[in-house]
């Protein structure tokens, strides 16, 4: 679910109604507790998306 949501955003799509970048960050942080490399990769991607969103507003 996280992979799909991040991919969708990177491709120019939108989040589902029940998702925010903060919730995706929470999922990524949870993954990072078990698999640090994977979780931090997602956190980096989500951070880039947040910066893009802030600069486009």
PQR file with spaces between the fields and no chain letter, atoms N, CA, C, O and H, PARSE charges and radii, in Angstrom:
ATOM       1  N    UNK     1       0.818   -1.176    0.000 -0.4000 1.5000
ATOM       2  CA   UNK     1       0.000    0.000    0.000 -0.0000 2.0000
ATOM       3  C    UNK     1       0.873    1.254    0.000  0.5500 1.7000
ATOM       4  O    UNK     1       0.612    2.194   -0.751 -0.5500 1.4000
ATOM       5  N    UNK     2       1.898    1.270    0.832 -0.4000 1.5000
ATOM       6  CA   UNK     2       2.797    2.425    0.883 -0.0000 2.0000
ATOM       7  C    UNK     2       3.528    2.582   -0.442  0.5500 1.7000
ATOM       8  O    UNK     2       3.609    3.687   -0.979 -0.5500 1.4000
ATOM       9  H    UNK     2       2.110    0.506    1.443  0.4000 1.0000
ATOM      10  N    UNK     3       4.054    1.500   -0.967 -0.4000 1.5000
ATOM      11  CA   UNK     3       4.774    1.554   -2.235 -0.0000 2.0000
ATOM      12  C    UNK     3       3.887    2.111   -3.334  0.5500 1.7000
ATOM      13  O    UNK     3       4.314    2.966   -4.110 -0.5500 1.4000
ATOM      14  H    UNK     3       3.989    0.603   -0.531  0.4000 1.0000
ATOM      15  N    UNK     4       2.664    1.633   -3.402 -0.4000 1.5000
ATOM      16  CA   UNK     4       1.727    2.081   -4.431 -0.0000 2.0000
ATOM      17  C    UNK     4       1.384    3.560   -4.267  0.5500 1.7000
ATOM      18  O    UNK     4       1.325    4.292   -5.255 -0.5500 1.4000
ATOM      19  H    UNK     4       2.317    0.938   -2.771  0.4000 1.0000
ATOM      20  N    UNK     5       1.162    4.003   -3.043 -0.4000 1.5000
ATOM      21  CA   UNK     5       0.796    5.402   -2.801 -0.0000 2.0000
ATOM      22  C    UNK     5       1.945    6.334   -3.185  0.5500 1.7000
ATOM      23  O    UNK     5       1.725    7.363   -3.824 -0.5500 1.4000
ATOM      24  H    UNK     5       1.210    3.409   -2.241  0.4000 1.0000
ATOM      25  N    UNK     6       3.160    5.977   -2.798 -0.4000 1.5000
ATOM      26  CA   UNK     6       4.316    6.817   -3.112 -0.0000 2.0000
ATOM      27  C    UNK     6       4.539    6.837   -4.625  0.5500 1.7000
ATOM      28  O    UNK     6       4.782    7.895   -5.205 -0.5500 1.4000
ATOM      29  H    UNK     6       3.339    5.141   -2.279  0.4000 1.0000
ATOM      30  N    UNK     7       4.456    5.691   -5.250 -0.4000 1.5000
ATOM      31  CA   UNK     7       4.617    5.619   -6.703 -0.0000 2.0000
ATOM      32  C    UNK     7       3.562    6.475   -7.408  0.5500 1.7000
ATOM      33  O    UNK     7       3.878    7.209   -8.344 -0.5500 1.4000
ATOM      34  H    UNK     7       4.258    4.831   -4.779  0.4000 1.0000
ATOM      35  N    UNK     8       2.335    6.379   -6.964 -0.4000 1.5000
ATOM      36  CA   UNK     8       1.252    7.149   -7.562 -0.0000 2.0000
ATOM      37  C    UNK     8       1.525    8.648   -7.458  0.5500 1.7000
ATOM      38  O    UNK     8       1.324    9.379   -8.428 -0.5500 1.4000
ATOM      39  H    UNK     8       2.079    5.783   -6.203  0.4000 1.0000
ATOM      40  N    UNK     9       1.975    9.108   -6.310 -0.4000 1.5000
ATOM      41  CA   UNK     9       2.291   10.528   -6.131 -0.0000 2.0000
ATOM      42  C    UNK     9       3.455   10.957   -7.014  0.5500 1.7000
ATOM      43  O    UNK     9       3.424   12.033   -7.612 -0.5500 1.4000
ATOM      44  H    UNK     9       2.139    8.515   -5.522  0.4000 1.0000
ATOM      45  N    UNK    10       4.470   10.124   -7.096 -0.4000 1.5000
ATOM      46  CA   UNK    10       5.631   10.459   -7.920 -0.0000 2.0000
ATOM      47  C    UNK    10       5.255   10.521   -9.401  0.5500 1.7000
ATOM      48  O    UNK    10       5.901   11.225  -10.177 -0.5500 1.4000
ATOM      49  H    UNK    10       4.496    9.250   -6.610  0.4000 1.0000
ATOM      50  N    UNK    11       4.219    9.792   -9.789 -0.4000 1.5000
ATOM      51  CA   UNK    11       3.764    9.785  -11.180 -0.0000 2.0000
ATOM      52  C    UNK    11       2.754   10.897  -11.457  0.5500 1.7000
ATOM      53  O    UNK    11       2.211   10.981  -12.559 -0.5500 1.4000
ATOM      54  H    UNK    11       3.694    9.221   -9.159  0.4000 1.0000
ATOM      55  N    UNK    12       2.499   11.752  -10.462 -0.4000 1.5000
ATOM      56  CA   UNK    12       1.590   12.871  -10.657 -0.0000 2.0000
ATOM      57  C    UNK    12       0.169   12.611  -10.208  0.5500 1.7000
ATOM      58  O    UNK    12      -0.713   13.441  -10.430 -0.5500 1.4000
ATOM      59  H    UNK    12       2.940   11.684   -9.567  0.4000 1.0000
ATOM      60  N    UNK    13      -0.067   11.471   -9.578 -0.4000 1.5000
ATOM      61  CA   UNK    13      -1.401   11.147   -9.090 -0.0000 2.0000
ATOM      62  C    UNK    13      -1.697   11.798   -7.755  0.5500 1.7000
ATOM      63  O    UNK    13      -0.929   12.622   -7.260 -0.5500 1.4000
ATOM      64  H    UNK    13       0.650   10.798   -9.397  0.4000 1.0000
ATOM      65  N    UNK    14      -2.810   11.417   -7.191 -0.4000 1.5000
ATOM      66  CA   UNK    14      -3.245   11.975   -5.909 -0.0000 2.0000
ATOM      67  C    UNK    14      -3.386   10.862   -4.880  0.5500 1.7000
ATOM      68  O    UNK    14      -3.473    9.680   -5.213 -0.5500 1.4000
ATOM      69  H    UNK    14      -3.434   10.748   -7.593  0.4000 1.0000
ATOM      70  N    UNK    15      -3.403   11.277   -3.627 -0.4000 1.5000
ATOM      71  CA   UNK    15      -3.637   10.344   -2.530 -0.0000 2.0000
ATOM      72  C    UNK    15      -5.110    9.988   -2.448  0.5500 1.7000
ATOM      73  O    UNK    15      -5.973   10.719   -2.933 -0.5500 1.4000
ATOM      74  H    UNK    15      -3.332   12.237   -3.356  0.4000 1.0000
ATOM      75  N    UNK    16      -5.381    8.851   -1.825 -0.4000 1.5000
ATOM      76  CA   UNK    16      -6.771    8.510   -1.547 -0.0000 2.0000
ATOM      77  C    UNK    16      -7.298    9.471   -0.492  0.5500 1.7000
ATOM      78  O    UNK    16      -6.525   10.161    0.173 -0.5500 1.4000
ATOM      79  H    UNK    16      -4.680    8.256   -1.431  0.4000 1.0000
ATOM      80  N    UNK    17      -8.613    9.513   -0.342 -0.4000 1.5000
ATOM      81  CA   UNK    17      -9.250   10.443    0.602 -0.0000 2.0000
ATOM      82  C    UNK    17      -8.789   10.215    2.043  0.5500 1.7000
ATOM      83  O    UNK    17      -8.748   11.159    2.832 -0.5500 1.4000
ATOM      84  H    UNK    17      -9.242    8.953   -0.881  0.4000 1.0000
ATOM      85  N    UNK    18      -8.443    8.979    2.393 -0.4000 1.5000
ATOM      86  CA   UNK    18      -8.062    8.670    3.776 -0.0000 2.0000
ATOM      87  C    UNK    18      -6.545    8.697    3.994  0.5500 1.7000
ATOM      88  O    UNK    18      -6.071    8.214    5.023 -0.5500 1.4000
ATOM      89  H    UNK    18      -8.477    8.213    1.752  0.4000 1.0000
ATOM      90  N    UNK    19      -5.774    9.249    3.049 -0.4000 1.5000
ATOM      91  CA   UNK    19      -4.325    9.288    3.163 -0.0000 2.0000
ATOM      92  C    UNK    19      -3.818   10.728    3.171  0.5500 1.7000
ATOM      93  O    UNK    19      -4.401   11.613    2.545 -0.5500 1.4000
ATOM      94  H    UNK    19      -6.159    9.641    2.214  0.4000 1.0000
ATOM      95  N    UNK    20      -2.727   10.937    3.890 -0.4000 1.5000
ATOM      96  CA   UNK    20      -1.985   12.198    3.843 -0.0000 2.0000
ATOM      97  C    UNK    20      -0.505   11.833    3.785  0.5500 1.7000
ATOM      98  O    UNK    20      -0.130   10.685    4.020 -0.5500 1.4000
ATOM      99  H    UNK    20      -2.254   10.218    4.399  0.4000 1.0000
ATOM     100  N    UNK    21       0.320   12.810    3.474 -0.4000 1.5000
ATOM     101  CA   UNK    21       1.762   12.548    3.492 -0.0000 2.0000
ATOM     102  C    UNK    21       2.223   12.207    4.903  0.5500 1.7000
ATOM     103  O    UNK    21       3.174   11.445    5.075 -0.5500 1.4000
ATOM     104  H    UNK    21       0.015   13.743    3.283  0.4000 1.0000
ATOM     105  N    UNK    22       1.562   12.760    5.908 -0.4000 1.5000
ATOM     106  CA   UNK    22       1.916   12.429    7.296 -0.0000 2.0000
ATOM     107  C    UNK    22       1.615   10.972    7.625  0.5500 1.7000
ATOM     108  O    UNK    22       2.400   10.322    8.316 -0.5500 1.4000
ATOM     109  H    UNK    22       0.789   13.379    5.768  0.4000 1.0000
ATOM     110  N    UNK    23       0.492   10.451    7.143 -0.4000 1.5000
ATOM     111  CA   UNK    23       0.194    9.041    7.410 -0.0000 2.0000
ATOM     112  C    UNK    23       1.187    8.148    6.678  0.5500 1.7000
ATOM     113  O    UNK    23       1.615    7.126    7.215 -0.5500 1.4000
ATOM     114  H    UNK    23      -0.146   10.979    6.582  0.4000 1.0000
ATOM     115  N    UNK    24       1.554    8.525    5.459 -0.4000 1.5000
ATOM     116  CA   UNK    24       2.552    7.733    4.728 -0.0000 2.0000
ATOM     117  C    UNK    24       3.897    7.772    5.451  0.5500 1.7000
ATOM     118  O    UNK    24       4.603    6.764    5.499 -0.5500 1.4000
ATOM     119  H    UNK    24       1.206    9.355    5.023  0.4000 1.0000
ATOM     120  N    UNK    25       4.254    8.919    6.011 -0.4000 1.5000
ATOM     121  CA   UNK    25       5.496    9.014    6.787 -0.0000 2.0000
ATOM     122  C    UNK    25       5.447    8.104    8.008  0.5500 1.7000
ATOM     123  O    UNK    25       6.448    7.488    8.374 -0.5500 1.4000
ATOM     124  H    UNK    25       3.680    9.737    5.972  0.4000 1.0000
ATOM     125  N    UNK    26       4.284    8.025    8.632 -0.4000 1.5000
ATOM     126  CA   UNK    26       4.130    7.127    9.785 -0.0000 2.0000
ATOM     127  C    UNK    26       4.317    5.677    9.404  0.5500 1.7000
ATOM     128  O    UNK    26       4.976    4.924   10.120 -0.5500 1.4000
ATOM     129  H    UNK    26       3.471    8.526    8.335  0.4000 1.0000
ATOM     130  N    UNK    27       3.741    5.277    8.276 -0.4000 1.5000
ATOM     131  CA   UNK    27       3.932    3.901    7.797 -0.0000 2.0000
ATOM     132  C    UNK    27       5.407    3.636    7.513  0.5500 1.7000
ATOM     133  O    UNK    27       5.936    2.581    7.864 -0.5500 1.4000
ATOM     134  H    UNK    27       3.207    5.889    7.694  0.4000 1.0000
ATOM     135  N    UNK    28       6.071    4.609    6.869 -0.4000 1.5000
ATOM     136  CA   UNK    28       7.488    4.444    6.537 -0.0000 2.0000
ATOM     137  C    UNK    28       8.338    4.357    7.802  0.5500 1.7000
ATOM     138  O    UNK    28       9.285    3.573    7.858 -0.5500 1.4000
ATOM     139  H    UNK    28       5.642    5.466    6.584  0.4000 1.0000
ATOM     140  N    UNK    29       8.012    5.148    8.805 -0.4000 1.5000
ATOM     141  CA   UNK    29       8.751    5.099   10.071 -0.0000 2.0000
ATOM     142  C    UNK    29       8.566    3.743   10.744  0.5500 1.7000
ATOM     143  O    UNK    29       9.502    3.206   11.337 -0.5500 1.4000
ATOM     144  H    UNK    29       7.243    5.786    8.759  0.4000 1.0000
ATOM     145  N    UNK    30       7.375    3.198   10.653 -0.4000 1.5000
ATOM     146  CA   UNK    30       7.119    1.878   11.229 -0.0000 2.0000
ATOM     147  C    UNK    30       7.947    0.824   10.501  0.5500 1.7000
ATOM     148  O    UNK    30       8.528   -0.059   11.132 -0.5500 1.4000
ATOM     149  H    UNK    30       6.614    3.634   10.171  0.4000 1.0000
ATOM     150  N    UNK    31       8.000    0.916    9.180 -0.4000 1.5000
ATOM     151  CA   UNK    31       8.807   -0.020    8.395 -0.0000 2.0000
ATOM     152  C    UNK    31      10.284    0.137    8.769  0.5500 1.7000
ATOM     153  O    UNK    31      11.008   -0.854    8.871 -0.5500 1.4000
ATOM     154  H    UNK    31       7.528    1.633    8.667  0.4000 1.0000
ATOM     155  N    UNK    32      10.730    1.382    8.973 -0.4000 1.5000
ATOM     156  CA   UNK    32      12.127    1.644    9.322 -0.0000 2.0000
ATOM     157  C    UNK    32      12.520    0.996   10.645  0.5500 1.7000
ATOM     158  O    UNK    32      13.693    0.687   10.852 -0.5500 1.4000
ATOM     159  H    UNK    32      10.141    2.186    8.890  0.4000 1.0000
ATOM     160  N    UNK    33      11.564    0.786   11.538 -0.4000 1.5000
ATOM     161  CA   UNK    33      11.893    0.140   12.810 -0.0000 2.0000
ATOM     162  C    UNK    33      12.254   -1.324   12.622  0.5500 1.7000
ATOM     163  O    UNK    33      12.992   -1.889   13.429 -0.5500 1.4000
ATOM     164  H    UNK    33      10.611    1.037   11.369  0.4000 1.0000
ATOM     165  N    UNK    34      11.745   -1.940   11.570 -0.4000 1.5000
ATOM     166  CA   UNK    34      12.040   -3.345   11.298 -0.0000 2.0000
ATOM     167  C    UNK    34      13.073   -3.513   10.188  0.5500 1.7000
ATOM     168  O    UNK    34      13.926   -4.397   10.251 -0.5500 1.4000
ATOM     169  H    UNK    34      11.145   -1.481   10.915  0.4000 1.0000
ATOM     170  N    UNK    35      12.987   -2.654    9.172 -0.4000 1.5000
ATOM     171  CA   UNK    35      13.900   -2.703    8.032 -0.0000 2.0000
ATOM     172  C    UNK    35      14.395   -1.283    7.749  0.5500 1.7000
ATOM     173  O    UNK    35      13.852   -0.588    6.891 -0.5500 1.4000
ATOM     174  H    UNK    35      12.294   -1.935    9.121  0.4000 1.0000
ATOM     175  N    UNK    36      15.434   -0.858    8.483 -0.4000 1.5000
ATOM     176  CA   UNK    36      15.880    0.530    8.409 -0.0000 2.0000
ATOM     177  C    UNK    36      16.174    1.035    6.990  0.5500 1.7000
ATOM     178  O    UNK    36      15.777    2.147    6.641 -0.5500 1.4000
ATOM     179  H    UNK    36      15.875   -1.423    9.180  0.4000 1.0000
ATOM     180  N    UNK    37      16.845    0.252    6.189 -0.4000 1.5000
ATOM     181  CA   UNK    37      17.213    0.722    4.851 -0.0000 2.0000
ATOM     182  C    UNK    37      15.971    0.998    4.001  0.5500 1.7000
ATOM     183  O    UNK    37      15.883    2.043    3.357 -0.5500 1.4000
ATOM     184  H    UNK    37      17.167   -0.651    6.472  0.4000 1.0000
ATOM     185  N    UNK    38      15.038    0.093    3.994 -0.4000 1.5000
ATOM     186  CA   UNK    38      13.814    0.261    3.219 -0.0000 2.0000
ATOM     187  C    UNK    38      12.972    1.417    3.757  0.5500 1.7000
ATOM     188  O    UNK    38      12.491    2.250    2.988 -0.5500 1.4000
ATOM     189  H    UNK    38      15.110   -0.756    4.517  0.4000 1.0000
ATOM     190  N    UNK    39      12.797    1.465    5.059 -0.4000 1.5000
ATOM     191  CA   UNK    39      11.995    2.513    5.672 -0.0000 2.0000
ATOM     192  C    UNK    39      12.558    3.900    5.426  0.5500 1.7000
ATOM     193  O    UNK    39      11.813    4.834    5.134 -0.5500 1.4000
ATOM     194  H    UNK    39      13.187    0.789    5.684  0.4000 1.0000
ATOM     195  N    UNK    40      13.868    4.036    5.542 -0.4000 1.5000
ATOM     196  CA   UNK    40      14.486    5.343    5.319 -0.0000 2.0000
ATOM     197  C    UNK    40      14.436    5.744    3.848  0.5500 1.7000
ATOM     198  O    UNK    40      14.352    6.930    3.531 -0.5500 1.4000
ATOM     199  H    UNK    40      14.474    3.277    5.779  0.4000 1.0000
ATOM     200  N    UNK    41      14.485    4.774    2.959 -0.4000 1.5000
ATOM     201  CA   UNK    41      14.328    5.083    1.533 -0.0000 2.0000
ATOM     202  C    UNK    41      12.942    5.665    1.274  0.5500 1.7000
ATOM     203  O    UNK    41      12.801    6.641    0.538 -0.5500 1.4000
ATOM     204  H    UNK    41      14.553    3.811    3.217  0.4000 1.0000
ATOM     205  N    UNK    42      11.916    5.062    1.883 -0.4000 1.5000
ATOM     206  CA   UNK    42      10.563    5.607    1.746 -0.0000 2.0000
ATOM     207  C    UNK    42      10.445    6.986    2.384  0.5500 1.7000
ATOM     208  O    UNK    42       9.816    7.881    1.819 -0.5500 1.4000
ATOM     209  H    UNK    42      12.030    4.269    2.482  0.4000 1.0000
ATOM     210  N    UNK    43      11.043    7.160    3.550 -0.4000 1.5000
ATOM     211  CA   UNK    43      10.987    8.467    4.210 -0.0000 2.0000
ATOM     212  C    UNK    43      11.646    9.544    3.350  0.5500 1.7000
ATOM     213  O    UNK    43      11.150   10.669    3.287 -0.5500 1.4000
ATOM     214  H    UNK    43      11.553    6.433    4.009  0.4000 1.0000
ATOM     215  N    UNK    44      12.755    9.216    2.686 -0.4000 1.5000
ATOM     216  CA   UNK    44      13.405   10.177    1.793 -0.0000 2.0000
ATOM     217  C    UNK    44      12.503   10.527    0.621  0.5500 1.7000
ATOM     218  O    UNK    44      12.387   11.696    0.253 -0.5500 1.4000
ATOM     219  H    UNK    44      13.159    8.302    2.737  0.4000 1.0000
ATOM     220  N    UNK    45      11.867    9.529    0.037 -0.4000 1.5000
ATOM     221  CA   UNK    45      10.967    9.780   -1.101 -0.0000 2.0000
ATOM     222  C    UNK    45       9.780   10.640   -0.682  0.5500 1.7000
ATOM     223  O    UNK    45       9.376   11.544   -1.413 -0.5500 1.4000
ATOM     224  H    UNK    45      11.961    8.579    0.336  0.4000 1.0000
ATOM     225  N    UNK    46       9.223   10.362    0.488 -0.4000 1.5000
ATOM     226  CA   UNK    46       8.077   11.131    0.980 -0.0000 2.0000
ATOM     227  C    UNK    46       8.498   12.566    1.285  0.5500 1.7000
ATOM     228  O    UNK    46       7.744   13.502    1.019 -0.5500 1.4000
ATOM     229  H    UNK    46       9.551    9.627    1.082  0.4000 1.0000
ATOM     230  N    UNK    47       9.697   12.745    1.841 -0.4000 1.5000
ATOM     231  CA   UNK    47      10.191   14.091    2.114 -0.0000 2.0000
ATOM     232  C    UNK    47      10.335   14.884    0.815  0.5500 1.7000
ATOM     233  O    UNK    47       9.985   16.064    0.778 -0.5500 1.4000
ATOM     234  H    UNK    47      10.309   11.985    2.057  0.4000 1.0000
ATOM     235  N    UNK    48      10.840   14.263   -0.244 -0.4000 1.5000
ATOM     236  CA   UNK    48      10.946   14.942   -1.542 -0.0000 2.0000
ATOM     237  C    UNK    48       9.564   15.344   -2.057  0.5500 1.7000
ATOM     238  O    UNK    48       9.395   16.426   -2.620 -0.5500 1.4000
ATOM     239  H    UNK    48      11.124   13.305   -0.213  0.4000 1.0000
ATOM     240  N    UNK    49       8.578   14.464   -1.859 -0.4000 1.5000
ATOM     241  CA   UNK    49       7.215   14.782   -2.281 -0.0000 2.0000
ATOM     242  C    UNK    49       6.654   15.963   -1.488  0.5500 1.7000
ATOM     243  O    UNK    49       5.957   16.810   -2.046 -0.5500 1.4000
ATOM     244  H    UNK    49       8.716   13.585   -1.401  0.4000 1.0000
ATOM     245  N    UNK    50       6.956   16.022   -0.188 -0.4000 1.5000
ATOM     246  CA   UNK    50       6.490   17.138    0.632 -0.0000 2.0000
ATOM     247  C    UNK    50       7.096   18.446    0.160  0.5500 1.7000
ATOM     248  O    UNK    50       6.401   19.460    0.095 -0.5500 1.4000
ATOM     249  H    UNK    50       7.522   15.334    0.266  0.4000 1.0000
ATOM     250  N    UNK    51       8.379   18.440   -0.172 -0.4000 1.5000
ATOM     251  CA   UNK    51       9.052   19.643   -0.659 -0.0000 2.0000
ATOM     252  C    UNK    51       8.441   20.068   -1.990  0.5500 1.7000
ATOM     253  O    UNK    51       8.192   21.254   -2.206 -0.5500 1.4000
ATOM     254  H    UNK    51       8.943   17.616   -0.120  0.4000 1.0000
ATOM     255  N    UNK    52       8.201   19.117   -2.876 -0.4000 1.5000
ATOM     256  CA   UNK    52       7.570   19.436   -4.163 -0.0000 2.0000
ATOM     257  C    UNK    52       6.202   20.056   -3.956  0.5500 1.7000
ATOM     258  O    UNK    52       5.849   21.034   -4.614 -0.5500 1.4000
ATOM     259  H    UNK    52       8.403   18.153   -2.700  0.4000 1.0000
ATOM     260  N    UNK    53       5.434   19.485   -3.041 -0.4000 1.5000
ATOM     261  CA   UNK    53       4.090   19.989   -2.775 -0.0000 2.0000
ATOM     262  C    UNK    53       4.144   21.404   -2.212  0.5500 1.7000
ATOM     263  O    UNK    53       3.334   22.251   -2.587 -0.5500 1.4000
ATOM     264  H    UNK    53       5.720   18.690   -2.506  0.4000 1.0000
ATOM     265  N    UNK    54       5.087   21.663   -1.321 -0.4000 1.5000
ATOM     266  CA   UNK    54       5.210   22.994   -0.719 -0.0000 2.0000
ATOM     267  C    UNK    54       5.628   24.039   -1.753  0.5500 1.7000
ATOM     268  O    UNK    54       5.165   25.178   -1.699 -0.5500 1.4000
ATOM     269  H    UNK    54       5.746   20.975   -1.016  0.4000 1.0000
ATOM     270  N    UNK    55       6.489   23.668   -2.683 -0.4000 1.5000
ATOM     271  CA   UNK    55       6.954   24.644   -3.670 -0.0000 2.0000
ATOM     272  C    UNK    55       5.946   24.877   -4.793  0.5500 1.7000
ATOM     273  O    UNK    55       6.008   25.893   -5.486 -0.5500 1.4000
ATOM     274  H    UNK    55       6.865   22.743   -2.727  0.4000 1.0000
ATOM     275  N    UNK    56       5.032   23.947   -4.969 -0.4000 1.5000
ATOM     276  CA   UNK    56       4.036   24.113   -6.034 -0.0000 2.0000
ATOM     277  C    UNK    56       2.794   24.868   -5.565  0.5500 1.7000
ATOM     278  O    UNK    56       1.939   25.225   -6.376 -0.5500 1.4000
ATOM     279  H    UNK    56       4.982   23.122   -4.406  0.4000 1.0000
ATOM     280  N    UNK    57       2.693   25.112   -4.260 -0.4000 1.5000
ATOM     281  CA   UNK    57       1.513   25.811   -3.730 -0.0000 2.0000
ATOM     282  C    UNK    57       1.688   27.294   -3.799  0.5500 1.7000
ATOM     283  O    UNK    57       0.796   28.040   -3.397 -0.5500 1.4000
ATOM     284  H    UNK    57       3.388   24.822   -3.601  0.4000 1.0000
